[in-house]
Amino acid sequence: MGADSLYHIESWKDPEKILEMGVTALEEEIRDCGLFRNKAKNIIATCHKLCSDYNGEVPEQFEELLKLPGVGRKTANVVSSIAFNRPA
């Protein structure tokens, strides 16, 4: 991802804003990533789930993170460590 894309990602404060973009615009933002279409699809699906099941908040529980589309053990560990200051 280029620096411009990273700047835009930091400005996305909640999943509703990402959903407003839609998958096509999101794909353009993350195009420099490998597998950007699949990642965009998972990000949009995750945002829908966050809004519908978690009031727009990222769940703190490891098991709940694993329920999000495209999130496996590695990603759940990184989120737990970085976002919630838990040991990886």
N, C-alpha and C positions, 0 to 999 in steps of 0.2 A: 504494500500500500504506500502511496505517496504521502508526503507531509500534508498536502491539501486534504486528502481523504481523512487522515487522522484528525485534522482540525474539525472537520464536519462531524465525525463520530462523537467527539467530545461535546459537541453542542446538542446532541440528542439526549435530552434529559429524562425521557420516559418512553415506554413502549408505544404509547399512543402517537407520539411524534414520528416514530419509525413506521407505524402502520399507515399514517397519513401519507408518507412518501410512496408507499406501494413497492411491490417487488421489482418493477423495472427500474425505477430511480435508485433503489438500493443496490441493484446489480451494477449500475453505473458507478456508484460510489465505491464499491469494493472490487471492481473489475480487475485490479492488479493482483488480487489474491488468487491463488489456485482454487479451482472448483467454485468460483464465485457464484454461479447460478444455484448450485445446491446449498451453499452457505446462505445466500439470500433467502431461499425458500425456508430453510430452518430458522433463520432469524425472524422472519415474518410469522411463522407458525409459533415460535416461542413467545413472541410479543402478544399474539392472540391468547395463548394460554396464560401468560402473566396477567393480562387484563381480566380474563374470565375467571381464573381460579385463585389468583393471588393479589387481587386489588392493585395490579400494576407494579407490585414489588417483587424483587428477586427473593425467593425463599432461602432461608438460612440453613435448613436441614439438608444434609447431603442426599438423603433418599428422595427428597422433593426435587432437588436439582436434577437428578437422574431422570425424572419424569418429563423434563423439557425436551422438545425435539432437537436432535443433533447434539445433545449433551451426554457425554460418556463419563467414565470415572475420572479420566485425566482432566477434562474441563471442569467437572464438579470439584475436584481437588484444588484447581487453580482458583476458581471463584471463591471457594471456602477460605483459602489462604489469603487472597488479596482483598476481597470485599469484606470478609468477616474476621480477619486476623486470627485464623485458626491454623495450627500446624498442618503442613501438607503431608 
